[in-house]
Amino acid sequence: MRMMRKITVEIPGELLDRAQQASGAGITETVRTGLQLVAASRTYTRLRRLRGKVRFSKTLAELKADR
């Protein structure tokens, strides 16, 4: 079971409203989603650095045909 922590965060109301409108979710889920995006941003940066440097043994057409 994952450990859960209860926190208190002060954020601008307008920012929370915009984030909730964009996510279509409640406060807790909106904050979780935002934290997940921040945590994943390092991985996205590392993946972008690999662009054009990785060679695949199969073509895109072969990958699509393998579905």
BELCOR-V224477 format. One record per residue. N is the residue number from 1. SS is DSSP state (hx for helix, st for strand, lp for the rest). NEAR is the number of other ideal C-beta (glycine too) atoms within 10 Angstrom. Layout:
N SS NEAR
N SS NEAR
//
This chain:
1 lp 3
2 lp 3
3 lp 4
4 lp 5
5 lp 4
6 lp 4
7 lp 5
8 lp 4
9 lp 7
10 lp 4
11 lp 11
12 lp 8
13 hx 7
14 hx 8
15 hx 10
16 hx 15
17 hx 11
18 hx 12
19 hx 16
20 hx 15
21 hx 10
22 hx 11
23 hx 14
24 lp 8
25 lp 14
26 lp 10
27 hx 12
28 hx 8
29 hx 12
30 hx 19
31 hx 18
32 hx 13
33 hx 14
34 hx 16
35 hx 10
36 hx 10
37 hx 10
38 hx 9
39 hx 9
40 hx 11
41 hx 10
42 hx 9
43 hx 9
44 hx 10
45 hx 9
46 hx 9
47 hx 11
48 hx 8
49 hx 9
50 lp 8
51 lp 7
52 lp 6
53 lp 6
54 lp 7
55 lp 5
56 lp 8
57 lp 5
58 lp 10
59 lp 9
60 hx 8
61 hx 8
62 hx 10
63 hx 10
64 hx 9
65 hx 9
66 lp 7
67 lp 4
//
